[in-house]
Amino acid sequence: MSNWKTAYRSFYYEKAEEPEDVVLQPANTALLIIDIQNTYLEVPAETSEANRWAPFFERMNNTVIPNTARLAEFARSKGVEVMYARIACLTEDGRDRSLSQKKPGFNYLLLPKDQTQSQIVSELTPQGDEITVLKTTDSALTGTNLRLMLNNMGITNVIVAGIFTDQCISSTVRSLADESFNVLVVDDCCAAATMKLHRHELEIINMIYCHVVQLEDMEGFFPS
């Protein structure tokens, strides 16, 4: 088992006491999988750009997607609510998008909700009546009714997986923490464009907005 209690300590928490054991009850816990969509697994046509992104694709295909699939199956086996968020606009021209998704650059995202690129990858297809929220913001709470649904279902603990660690994951985690949800971020079910960005962001959000844990830790958080 990993030592999640001492890992990913920022300057602020270098000397802090170890956190208490995590105990999760399935009835008030949800797994939220964020933005693992087809568009982010498309290899750029330009060779140098494809090479630049190669470590990200390797982590996604060999670690994040298979681990998140295992996490989802584990959650279902425990009776934990499995939920999804994906970036998708309701209009074809994207006029309903937030400003951050209209600006030029990497975050320019025109992903109409029915477009293939905007769909969740096939390995993580929602099962049965599992809920998917559509967002045009980084935070899955800010631009959706996710907060209301979590409250309606009596959810107080949210396990987070997905991409990108330093963007939509971080923004959602901060929003959840501000709304007094207990949040766990599963390190090996998340990715940023680079491992440096990924690790740095986990250090920033750990201990204050969430606890950063590993997939292997999850079994120990639920009563046997």
Secondary structure, DSSP 8 states (H G I E B T S, - for coil): ---TTTSS--GGGTT----------GGGEEEEEE--BGGGG---SSHHHHHHHHHHHHHIIIIIHHHHHHHHHHHHHHT-EEEEEEE-BSSTT-TTS-GGGTSSSTT----BTTSGGGSB-GGG---TT--EEEESSSSTTTTSSHHHHHHHTT--EEEEEEE-IIIIIHHHHHHHHHTT-EEEEEEEEEE-SSHHHHHHHHHHHBTTTBEEE-GGGGGGGS--
